[in-house]
Amino acid sequence: QVRLAESGGGLVQPGGSLRLSCAYSGFTLTYYAIGWFRQAPGKAREAVACISSDDGSTYYVDSVKGRFAIVRDDAKNTLYLQMNNLKPDDTAVYYCATDPPSCLRYREMTDFGHWGKGTQVTVSS
């Protein structure tokens, strides 16, 4: 069975950093894209970043460009999201998800069929 488990969330002050982890099992990423998504209180879920399985190409939404980095470590079966210069608007539950062969439509989210349970990130002074 496909399993994904997020960890690394917590409370951080504005301007601080966190690194989220997503441990996965039950599949390999040879032909899968994998991404990070988030849902803030009272808001709809939105895409954050995506990484291709074949060449490692990365994609980010405008609000996190230059601050976040998505990284794969296939040897450890782990996906990371390095988050720097965090802002209060980054407060959300963060999820990792996989299924489609590419990141071309990752912002639509509907092609991602396997999701973790999420990890809470709170940015507050």
N, C-alpha and C positions, 0 to 999 in steps of 0.2 A: 504494500500500500504506500502511496505517496504521502509523506509527512514533512511538514515544515514547522519549525519552532523558532520564534523570535525571542531575543533577549537583549539586555544592555540598556534598556530605558531607565529613566529616573528623573529626578529634579535637578535642574541646572539653571544658573543665572544667565540673563541675556549676555551675549558675547562669548559664552562658554562653548564647550565641545562635548560630544558624546559619540561613541561608536556602537552602532547596533549590529547584532549578529543574527543570521538566519541559518540554522542547521537543518539540512534536508537529508532525506533518505527515501528509498524506494524507487529511485530513478537516477539517471545521469543527465548532465546538461549538454550532451553532445549536439542534440537537435532541439534544445529548449532555450527560450529566452526566460529571464527571471527578473523581477522588478520589485521595487518598494512602492508602497501606497500608504496613505494616511487618511484618518478621519478625525476632524476636530469636533469638539462639543457643539451640537446643534447644526453641524454642517454635513454636506454629502461627502462621501468618500472620493478622494482624488488621487491621481497618479503623481508620483514624485520622480522616479528614475527607473531606468531599465538598462540591462546589459545583455548583449548578444552572446550566445554560447560558442559560436565558431571562431569569430575574430576578436571578441571582447569589446566591440564598439559600445560606447555608452551614450545615454540620452538623458536629459534633464529638463524639467519644466523651468520656465523662466524665473520663478520665485526662489529657486535654490541654486541656480547656476553660479559657480564660483565659490559656493559655500559647502556644498555636499559632494561626496564622491562615492560611487558605487563600485565595489571590488569583489571579484570572485576568487576563491581559493578552492579549486577543484580537488586537490589532494586531501583537504580537510572536510570536503562536502559542506562548505560554509560560504554564505554570502554576507558581505558587510556593507553598512552605510556609514561612512565617516561624515559627521555633521559638525561643521565649524561655524563660528559667529552666529550662534543660535539666537533667534528672535522669539518674542512671545507668540507671534502668529504661527510658529512651528509647533506649538503645543497640540498634540494629537495622539491617537493610538496609531502606531505604525505597523504595517503588515508587509510580509513578503509573499509573493505569489508567482506561480509558473504555469506554463502549458503551451503557449504558442511558439512557433519556430523562429519568430523574429520580433523585434521591438517596434515595427512600423506603426502598429495601432495600439501601443501600450496605454495611451491616454484614454482610450475607450474602455479599457478594463474587462470588457465582457469575454474576451478570449482567454483570460486567465482563470482556469478552472480549479486550481489547487491553491488553497490559502492557509496561512498560519493563523494562530489565534490572536496575535498582536502583542505589542509591548507599549506601555504608556511612556510618553515623553512630555514633561512639563517644563516650560521655560518661564521663569518668574523671578523677580527680585524680592 
